[in-house]
């Protein structure tokens, strides 16, 4: 390009941000007539226009957008009035310093100071008038860059001026934290008080294995004292309970001044512990001091419910060293617990963390889990008691059910990924949806860029999720281990990213995690029972997850779905899957768990896995995704306790153990998809042998002996397996709390306005009903005839159901169908005879017959046949009851109970 055209080019590129008139140009005005703008540019710079026409071609993106907008009526201008982005590309290509800069999560923009940039770009030999013109034009630079009609922002230019022909990632679609900005603060229900302190814990690995507690049998069972004999030292007042429902949220929770719930110390000698739980994921409702060093603790139920007390996480201050304290939680709900198998609570010392880099550790003695002796007539409560000695005086310590992993911890981790220039290339962070409280539910898409569209389309998908139950923080630690490995530069991780598209939802229920719930969301319901829901507004996290997977299945095959959970009654780690009914893929759903047990033999137990699909689990993610077509659909259950296997037998799991399982999931995926199917085939053969042994064991327990050769694989697998021992959340199923009252009112109005309709009947049922009605009318007419007195004697002489007069029979049969003629006899006036006619079916109308004719009881056969057109076989004689009885006498005060008439049917 000639150097003399450079200042003209700059000015022409800025012209669209100005408005033309007969008097000249006005800055900061909207352009309404694009044709006049470009006509002005052509007239003013004819040489530039001629050169650009020779060197540029129409941009296909602009052409597509033009046709698209014109088709939908959004753009009605002429084709020539559209700016050609190829012109802009030509300008950018010849100006290497005009380069886009930006980072993940930030808006792409040019160099911040446009004027300074122009001074660097353009030679100093330009006239002062032209400099003034450039400076005036540069003031409109920001508007020019944001104008969608000026250029295509999709084709990128590198710092050498080369065009990078790939589409830019969509920006400004979601409000993410930027690399330099603060994290998104958690949003709390407006009823919750939240302290301003930031709680943070270091990740420390215990130097020695932490063994289970071994009960001695002499553990003390403290008597529950309560507020009557104790002193309340901590109690939450404004906690939403059953009957209320979530209405709104805000950052920081409840407005106003935060109350001091802890007692006021009377001096340095006062050794009362100071409790606190009003922080992220904290859970403690009340603390009562019943002795100098003994406290009764009450956990807070899940918000807007009256159940699910399992997760605890609280802080104590003003500790004393070398003194034995006793803590007793008095309102646990589960009758079975890992605390009966030696599990210890977790404790964290702030001083040890600061001075010795010691994190969470298992502590406790005299651990006892037992039933509460206070029975209020409702659901029984259970107690957990333990003793502990604090390591320092005046220390700040924390107790927890399991290693906490908060929503802020997740955000910090995702922020590090977003700011990593390498990981952010193959890990894209998006918003799946917003929770009820407005917290972001993050979705990660992890895969290496594909070289061709065909290669991208051939990739299979893997979907992983965690923390649908907020109190099961072990799922987050497994997820963290998986993400650490899949985002690493390991050759196996790169291979997995080459062949799979990973969709990861690291925290499905952020609201529950923030407020310290154990199982429910702010809707007061267990989300893992609502994957079939249509209530998008009440269960947004689950609805959008299912919808995302549904769209994913339309694009590509989903090889595996796994939801990470925690288990409170069984040790080790195991999977729940779904038995496949297709013999082509028989036992295939068990191959991945078996491979995982071989890769992690000291943590994962295949014998604890279960593949039975129970009716009460139809709403779980595992079953719903399986019914959507994902064969390998699992729930991974990791214990709150530890391992009973191999080298880690009788030891607690640490965070490193759980993170290592995330690595083993990746390793097992490679084995599962190995083109060499040797491992897969060996696992299938092993599974068949294990299944045969299980079937033999079942038949032995039932006291039966069966030869299974050739037919054993036809036995239903669901009949062999027992039900899963997961939590029964049927009480947390149903409509969300805020819709219950509305639903009750609507049901009452509906029942008041509309009577209950009878179900529609089939033609067969209508015909039978019609026949019964006719026979009832005949019986009534028989009672009114003079021959009523001879009814009893007739029954004694004939083993028939009834006998009618000639006139009554003929008058009824005239308008009957042939079927009724056969029923009442082929000849008019002929009474029913057992050798020529079939009997009636009156099983369903037994009560009706009793109402119509008091004292007349009909006993029917259980077989319900309607084939009345055939005569019974000659050699078959109905076994009629031969009991004789007298008819009811008129005026008799008591009712005679007659023997049953046994009515038989014939095929």
N, C-alpha and C positions, 0 to 999 in steps of 0.2 A: 504494500500500500504506500502511496506517495506520502512523505512526511507532512506535506502541506495540508493533507486531509485529516490529520489527527485531531486538531482542535474542532474542526467541523463535525467529526464523528462523535466527539464527546458531547457537543451541544445537541446533536440530533438524537442521541440516546436519552437525553434529559427532556426533550420536548414534550413527550406525552404527559408529564406531570404538570404541565402548564396549560392555560387556556388561551386560545387565540381570539383576537378580535380585530376590528379594523384599526384600533389605536395601537395594538401591540400585544404583549404578554403580561398576564397577571400571575404571580406565584400563588401556591397553596390553594388552587381552585380545582374543582373536579372537571375532568375532560368529558364532554358530552358528545362531541362530534369528532370521532377518530379519523374519518375520511379527510376532513379539513386539515387535521394535524399532519397526516402523512403526505397530503398534497402540498402543504407548505414546505415540508422537508424536501420533497422532490424538486420543488421549484427553487429552493434556496441552495441546495447542494446537488446539482445535476450530475456532476462528475462522480460523486460518491454513490449516488443511486445507480449509475451505469455500471460502476465497478462491482457493486454488491450483487447486482442482477447476474453478472457473469460468473461470480464465484460461489454463490449460495443456491441451495435447493430448498423447496418447501419442507418444513419440518413435519414428519408424520404424526407426532404427538399433537401439534397445533391443528393439523388437518382433522384428526379424530375428534378433538375437543370442539372444533367448529361445527362438525356435523352433529355431534352429540347435543350440544347446546341449542343448535338450530332445530333439531328434531323435537326437543322438549319445550321449545318456545322461549328459551331464556336469552337467545341472541338472535336478533332480527336484522342485523346489519349486513352489508354486502360482503362477499368473500374478500374483496380487495381491501376492506377496512381493517382486517385482522393483521396485527403485527406479525412478522415472520421471525421466530426465535432463531432461525438459522443466521440471521443478520447479527443477532446478539452473540451467538456462538462464534461467529467470525471475529467479532471485536474482542471477545474474551480470549480466544485462541492466540490472537496477536498481542495480547497484553498479559504476559506471564504473571505479573504481580497481582492481577485481579483474581484472587483465589478465595474460595470459600473456606472458612474456618469454623470449627464447632466441635463439641464433644457430645457424648451420649447423654440424652436427656435435656440438652440445651437447644435453644433456637439457633439455627444456622444464620450467620450474618457475616458481613464483610468486615474489613478492618474498622475498628470503632470510630476512628476520626477520618471521615471521608475527605475533608479538606487537606489534611496532612498527607493523605495518600495521593491525592491528585498532585500535590507539590512534588512528590517523589516520582510520579509517573511521567509528568510532562516536562519537556526540556525548558530550561530557563531562557531560551532565546525567544520565547513567545512574547508578544507585545503586552504592555500593561493593561490595555483595554481587554485583551483576550483573557488575561489573568483575572480581572474583575468579573468577567462573564463566567469564567469557570467557577469562581468562588460563589457567585450567585446561584449557579446551577447546582453546586454541591450541597447547598442548603436543602434542596429537595431530594437528596439522595435516598434518604430512608423511605420516603414514599415510593420512589421509583423501584426500590428493591422488593417492596411488598406487593407491587401491582402484578396481578396474575396475567395481565394481557401483554406485558412487556417482553417476557422471555419465559422459556421453560426452565424451571428450577429442578427438573428431574435428571437431566444429563449433567454429570459432574465433570469438573476440570481439575486436573492435578496441578501441582506447582510448576510443572514444565509446560503447561498449556495443552496437554493432550486430553482428548475427550475420553472419559471413562464411561462406556456405554452400559450403565446399569441404573436401575431406578433407585432414587434416594429413599431412605426409610421415611415413612410418614411422620411428620412432626406436629406438635401442638395438638395432638388428639387427646392426650391424657395429661393430667397434672401430676408429674413426677417430681421427686426431689432432684435438684441439680447437684452437680459435683461440688459446687461451692456453697450451696444453700443449706439450711437446717433440715432435719428430718421432719416428716409429717407427724405432728403430735397426735397421740391417740385420742379418740373421742369417746367419752363416757356418757352413760345415762345421766340425766340432770339430777337424779336422786342421790347419786354416789358422791361422797366426799373423797377428795384425793389430795394427799400431801404433796408439797412442792419438791421434795427431795428426789433426786435421781438415784435409783437403786441399781448397782452394777456389781457383778461377781466375776472373778477370774475363773478361767478353766484350768483346774489343777488335777493331775492324775495322782491317785494315792501311790506312795512308793511300794506298798505291800498289798497283796490281795486282801480284800475285806470279806471275811467269812461270815456265814449266817450265825445268828444267835442260837445257841444250844439251850433249850429250856431245861431247867433243873427240877421243875415240879413244885418248887417252893416259892414261886412268884406271888407277890402280894396282890390281892384283889381289893382295891380300895373301895369303900362304900361311898356312894354318890351323896354329897352333902347339899349342894345347891346354894341358892342365895340366902336361905333362911339362916344358915349357920356360918356362911362364908361372907367374904367382902368382895364386891364387884370392883375390879381394878381396870377393866376395859370392856366397853360395850358400844357396838354400832347402833345408832338410833335410826337414821334415815336409810333403811335398806328395803328395797322393793320386795314384797312377799307375794304369796298366792292371793289372787283376787285383783291385783293391780296388773298393769301391762305397760310395756315400753311405749313412750310417747315421743321423746325427743332426746337429743344428745348435744354435748358441747365439749370442746377441749377443756380439760381440767375438771369436768364433772359439775358438781353443785356450785351454784353461785354463792358468794358471800365469804365470810371469814371461816376458816377451818377451825373446828372446835378442838380443844385439847382433851382427848378422851382418856388419856392415862392419868393416874392419880398423881397428886403433887407430893414430892418427897419432902419429908419433914426435916431432913438434915442429912449429913454425910453418913450417919449410922443407919439410916433407913435403907433396908435391903429389899424393898419391894421391887419386883421386876416391872419394867415398863414395856407394855405390849403395843404393837402397831401392825396393821395389815392394809392400810388404805393406800397401797401402791399397786403398780401394775402386776396382775396375776395373784395378788395377795388374797388370802381367805382366812379370816378368823372373826367370828361374830362376838364372842364374849369370853372373858377370862375372870375366874373367881378364885380368890386366894382363900384356901380352906385351912392352911397351916403355914408355918413360917416359910417353908421351902416347898410347898405343895400347891398345885394349881389345877383347877378343873377348866377345861376349854370346850367351847361350843363352836362348831363350824357353821358358816353361813351356807344355807342351801343355794342352789342355782337361782339366779334372779328370776322373779315372777313365778316361782314354783315352791313347793314345800318338800322337796326330795333332792336326792343326789348329793349327799355329803360324803366325800371321799378325799378330795384334794385339799391340802392345807399348806399354807406358806405364810409365815409371819415372822416378825422381828421381836427380839427381847433385848432390853438394855439394863444397865445397873446390875451386872452379874457379880457373883462372888466366887472366888477360886476355891477349889478343894472342898466344896459343899455339895452334897447330893440333893439335887432337885428332882421332884416328881411331877410329871405332866400327864393328865388323863383327859382324852377326848371322849365326850360322853354321848354324842349323837350320831354315830356312824350307822349306816343302814344295811350294809351287806352282812349276811350271817357268816360268810366265809371270807377269809382274807389271807394274803401271803404273810401277814404278821404272825400267824399261827405256825408258819413253816420256817421261821427264823429271820424274816426280813427286818431290817433296822431302819429307823428314820434317818434323814439326812440333816446334818448340822454344818453351819458355815460361821467361822470366826473372822471378824473384820481385822483384828490385830494379827492373827496368823496369816491372813492373806497379804497384809501390808508388809509384814516383817519376814515371813518365811515362805511366801508364795504358795501357801496351802489353800486349796479350794474346798469344795464340798467333800464331806467325809461321812461315813456311816458311824453313828454313835447310838448308845443306848444299852441299858441293862434292865433286867427284871421286866422284860417285855411280855405283855399279856393282852390277848384279845378275847373279850368275853361279852356275854349278854348283859345289858343294863338291867338292874333290879327294879328300876322305876317303870311300871307299866301303867300307861295312861289310857289303856283300852284301845289305842290305835296301833299303828305299826310299831313293832319292837325296835329298840335302839341297841346298839352295841358299843362297847368301850374299847379304847386302846390306851394302855398305860405303859410308861417307861420312865426310867431314871437316867440322869445324866449329870456329869460334872463339867463345868465350864473351865476352859484352860487359863483364863485371865480374869483379874478383877476389872470392873468398870469397862467391860467389853461390850461390843455390839454383835449379837449373834442372830442367826436365822435358822429356822427349822422348816423342812419341806417334806412332802410326801415323795417327791422325786425331783431330779435336777430341773430347775425352772428353765424355760426358754420362752421369752416374752415376745410380744409384737415388736417392741423396739429392738430386741436382739436380731430379729429377722430383717428389719429395715437397715440396720447397720451392716449386716452381711450383704444385702442386695446393693447397698450403696458402694461397698468395696468392689463388687462385681461390675457395677455400672461405670466406675472410675478406672477400671483396669482396661488399658487399651487393647489388650489381646483377647481377654475373655468377652468383652463387649462385642467383638466381631461375630462370635457364633452363639452368644446368649442374648436374646432380645427380651427385654422386660416390658410387659404390658399390664394394663389393668383389666382383669376379668370382669369385675363389677365393683359396686360399693355395697358394704354390709348395711344392716338396718341402722346402725349408728353412724354410717357414713365413712367407715374405715375402708381403706383400699384392700381388695383381695387381688393379690398379684398373680400373674401368669407368666411363666418363663418358657420360651421356646428355644431349645438348644439343638443345634445341628450345624454342621459345616456347610458353607456355601457350595452348591452344586455347579458343575461346569456346564451342564446342558439341562433343558427342561425335562427331557426324558429321564435323566438321572435323578432329578428332584422328585418326579412323580413316582419313581420306583421305590423310594424309601418307605419303609414301614414306620408306624408310630408306636410309641410307648408313653402311657399316661400314668403319672404318679401324683399322689396327693397325700396330705397329712393334716392333723389337728382339726378334723371335723368334730372330735371330742376334745374340748380345750384342756381338760385336766390330764390328758395323756401326752405329756411332753416328751416321752421317749420317742414318739413318732417324729418329732422335729429333729432330734439328734440323729436318727437314722437318715432323715432327709438331708441334713447338713453333711453327713459323710458321703452320701451319694453325690451331692452337688460339688463337694471338694474334689472328688475324683473325676467326675464327668467334665469339669471345667479345667482340669489340669492338662499339662502337656505330655502326659503318659501316652505311649503308642497305642495301648488298648483303649484309652479314652478317645483318641483321635479316630480310631477305627470305628468305635461306637457312634461317634458323631457323623461319620461318613455314611453309615448304613441305616441310621435311625433318625427320626424326628422326635425329640423328647418334649412332651408337654407336661410341665410341672406346676402344681399349685401347692406351694409350701405351707400355706396356712389358710384352711377353708373357713374357719370360724374365728376371725380376729376379735370380734366382740366378746365372745366367751373367754378367750385367752386374756383379754385386757382386764375384765372384771373379776377373773378368778373363778369362773364356773368350772364344774367338773365334766358335765355332759351336754348341756343345752346351749342354744343361742339365746338372744334376747327375745325371741318369740316364745320362750318357755318350752321349747320342744327339742327333741333329739333329732338333729339334722340327718343322721344316718338311718332314719326311718322314713325319709321324705324325698327320696330321689325320684319318685314318680309324681311329685307334686306339680300342680298347675298354678299354684299360688306364687307367682313371680315376685310380688312385692313383699310377701311374708318370708319367703325363703330364697332370697336372691342368689346367695352363694351356690346353693345346690341346683337351682334352676339353670343358672348360667353354666355351671360345670357340665350338667347333662347336655345342654344345648351345644356347648363347645365340642363335646365328644361326638355328638350326633353329626355335626358338620364335618368333623374330622373323619368319621367313618365314610362319609360321602366322597371324600377326597382320596383316601388311602386306607390300607388295611391296618388295624390296630392290633399289634401282636400281643400286647400285655397291658393290663390295667392292675394297679396295686395301690391300695389305700393303707397308710401306715397308722397303726393303733397301738394302744397299751392294754395289758391284761393284768387284772388285780387278784387272780386266784390261782394261776398256773405259772410255773417257772419256765425258763427257756424262751425261745422265739419260734414261732410256727405260723402256718398259713391256713386260712379258710378259703376253700375254692368251691367250684360248682361241678357236680358230676355231669359228664357229657353223655347224652342219650344216643348220639350218632355212633354206630359201630365202626365207621371209618376212622374216627378219632377216639376210639375207646382207650381210656386211661391216659390220653395225651395231656390232660389238665394236671396230672400228677407228676409229670416228668420234671418240670421246673422246680417244684418244691424238693423233689428227691435230689436233683443236682445241687440245689442250695445247701441241703443237709450234708452233702459230701464236701462242698467247698468250705463250710463252716461247721465242722462236726462238734466243736465244743460249745456252740451257741444255739444252733438250729436243730430242732427235733422234728423229724418227719413223722414219727409215731404220734405226735400231738396234733398233726394236721387233720382237718376234717373237710369233707367235700359234700356234705349233705345240705340240700336246699330246703330249709324249713319255711313254713308258711309265714311265721312271724318275722322272718328276715327278708320278705319280698321287697321291702322298701329300702334295703341297704344298697350302697353303691356297688358292692360286689355282685349282687343278684341282678340288679337293674342293668348294669353294663353287660353282664353275661347274656341276658335276654335281648339286648340290643345287637348281639352278634360277636362279642369279644370272648373267645374260647378260654383264654387264660386270664380270668378275672379273679383277683384275690384280695383278701384282707390280711395284712400282715400284723400279727399280734406279738408284741414284744413285752416281756414281763417287767413289772416294777421291781422285781426281786433280782434273781440272778440265774445261774446255770446249775444244772445237775448232771452235766455231761463232761466227759473227757478231762482235760487238764484244768478246766475252770469249775470243776464240781464243787458245789456248796459255797460258791463265792458270789458276791454281788456284782452286777454289771456296772461298769463305769461309762462315762460319756464316750471314751475311746472305744470301748467294746461295741457300743451302738453305732458309732460312726464307721467302724470297720465293717459292720454288716451292710452299710450303704455301698461300700466297695465290693463286697461279695455279691450284691445284687447285680452290679455291672459285670463282674467276672462270670456269673452264671448266665447272664444274657449272651455273652460270647459263646459259651459252651452250648447253650440252647440253640443258637443259630449257626453253629459251625457247619460249613458245607459238607464236611466229613461226618456222616450220621452215625458213626460208630458209638459215640457216647449216648446218643439218643436211643439207639436200638438196645444197647445194654441196659439202660434204665427201664425201658419198656418190658424187657424180659424179667428183670428183677421185680418190677411192679406186679407182673402176673403171678410170680411165685409168692410174693407177699400176700396177694389177694387170695390165692388158694389156701394159704395157711389161715387167713382170717376166716374164710368160709368154713373150713373144717373146725375151727375153734367155736364158731357160732353154733354149728350143728351139734357139736359135742356138748356144749352148754345146754342145748335144748333136749339132749338125750336122744338124738336121732343119728342114724348112720346113713350116709348117702354117697353113692358113687358119682363123683363129679366129672368123670372123664367124658369129654365131648359136649357137656351141657353146662359146665360151671360158669362160663362167661355170659350165659343168658340170665344169670341171677341179678336182680336189681341191686346196685351198689348202695342205694339209699336204705335198703332193708338191713344191710350189714352194719352200717355205721350208726353210732349213737348221735344224739343231738349235740350241737355245739354248746360249750359251757360259757358262751359270751353273756354279756349283761342283757337282761330282759328289759327293754325300754318301752314296752307296750303302754305303760302309764304315761310316757312322754310322747305318745303318738297322737294323731288327731289334729284338729284345727289349732292354729296359734292362739295364744291366750286372748289377744285383743279381739278375736273374731268369735269367741265362744258365746258371749252374751248376745251378740247380734244374731248368731245362728239360733239360739234358743228362742229369741223373740220371733224370728221368722217362722220357725217351726210351729210355734203356738198359733200364730196368725193363719198359717196354712191349714192347720188342723181345724181351726175354728170355721174357716170359710169353706173348706172343701171336705166333704165326707170321704171316707175311705172307699175307694172303688174296688169292685170285685175283679179278680183277674179274669182275663178273657179265656174262654173255654174252646177246646177243639171240637170239631164236628162229632167225633166219637163220644166225647163227654156230653155234648148237648143231646145226642140221641139216647144215651143211657139215662140222663136226667129226665128226658121226656117219657121214657118207658116207666121209670119209677113213679113219676107223677100220675100216670094213668092207672098203674096198679094200686096206688094209694086211694085214688078216687073210687076204684072198683070195690076196695075193702070197705070204704065208707058207705057206698050204696048197698053193700051186702048186709051191713048192720041194720040198715033201715028196712029191709024186706021182712015179710012174715016168717021167712025160714031162718031167722036169726037164732031161734032156740035150737035148731038142729045143727048148728055150726060145730059144736063139740063132738057130736056123734059122727059127723062127717069126717072129722079129722081122725077119729078112732078107726074108721073103716078104710080110709084111703091114705097112703103115704105121700100125699101131694101137699104142696104149699098152701093152696086154697082151692075152693070150688065156688063157681059163680053160677047164677041162674042163666037160662037160655036167653032170656030177653036182655039181660045186662051184658052178656058176652057178645051177642050179635050187634047190639047198639054201639059197643065200643070198637069192635073189630071192623066195622064197615069203613071207617075212615083211616084205618091203620095201614102201614106199609106191609109188604109181604113178610118182613122180619117179625112183625108183631103177630101176624097170622100164624106163623110157625110157632111162636112162643105160646100162644093161647090154644093151639090145636088147629089142625087143618080143616076140620069141619066146625061149622057154627054150632054153638051150644055144647060142644064137647069139653068136658072138664080136663084139667091137666092130669096126665097120667105119667107115672115114672118110667114106663117102658117106651113111651113115644115122644116125650118132650124133654128138653133140657131145662136146667134150673137157672134162676136169676143170680146175678151178682149184686149183693147188697152190703158189701163190706164197708164202703165209704158212707152209705146212707143209714147205717145202723142206728145212730142217735135220732135221725129224722123219723124212722119208723117207730121208735119208742115214744116219741112225742105225739105222733099222729094217733097211735093206738096204745094207750097205757096198759102195761102188764104184758105186752107182747114183745118178747125178747128174741132177737135174731142173732144167731152165731154163724159167722161166715167163714168160709175157707180162705186161707191166705193167698191162694192163687186167684188171679184176676183175669178171667177169660171172657171175651166178648163174642166168641164164635157161636152164635145161637142158631145158625142155619143148619147145622148138622145134627143128626140124631145120634144118641149114644149107641155104642155097640150092643149087640143083642145079649152077649154073655156077661155084660157088666151090669150089676145091680147096685143101685145106690143104697148105701147103708143108712137108711133113715132111722131116726130115733123112734123107738116104739113106746115111749112113755105116754101114758094116758093121763088126761087131766080134765077137770071140769071147767066149764066156762064161768066167767064172772057173773055173779048174780046181781040183779038190779037192787040198788039200795044198800048194798054191802058197804060198810064203813071202811074196811081195810082192803088193800089191793092184793090180789093173789099173784105170787111170783111163779111164773110158768117155766118149765124146763126149756132149754135152748133147742131150737130147730137147727140141725146141722145141714147146711145147704152145700151141695157138691156141684162141681162143674165138670164138664167134659171137654176134651180137646176138639 
